[in-house]
Amino acid sequence: MTRRRLAWLKAGIVVAGLGPLALLFARAAGYGSLGANPVQEVQHSLGITALNLLLLTLAITPLRRMTGLSWLVSLRRALGLLAFTYALLHALSYMVLDRRLDWSSLIPDVTERPWITVGFLALLLLVPLAVTSTNAMQRRLGRRWRSLHRSIYVIGLLAVLHFFLQVKLDTSEPLLYALILAVLLGFRVGDWLRRRARAAPAQ
């Protein structure tokens, strides 16, 4: 993969990643419908897109190891930043459209409703990953950068839990996301165990 092709691929990912947001704006502008509960539809669309992008980010390393295509790693930053953008918009849509920045109701929601608490915790953990995603920050932090970015696994767990806790009746969709996450994390654990076994001194 040449640099030029990789640059075009990254640009394509960004454009495709912003597609759901553009579609949401179009629906809000009258080119379609947001259904009987527009605010809830906006929140769900932004949240589910954030979760999809987060899982795609987590899938990069397994795909690289299975295919041997090392350039896949360079796509992780774009996917991660898109996931953060949608997660932030998801939270803002709740704060602005649902609660209209009424802090007297926002604060109790965050502290007393488990799914909101879990969701905001996941967003807070995403912030330092987004801030330190640049090459300059990676060089500055050194090995600490890898340790910090391993929190993406915890964020994935929190995001799926946030989705599961807010569903009241049919939990099949969040359970499907939980299964996908379990497969991705299981691959990471298995890979770590294999590398540890190879590094262990012969008995």
PyMOL commands that set and color helices and strands:
alter all, ss='L'
color gray80, all
select helices_A, chain A and resi 3-28+38-67+70-98+103-112+114-131+135-141+143-149+152-166+172-199
alter helices_A, ss='H'
color red, helices_A
deselect
rebuild
show_as cartoon
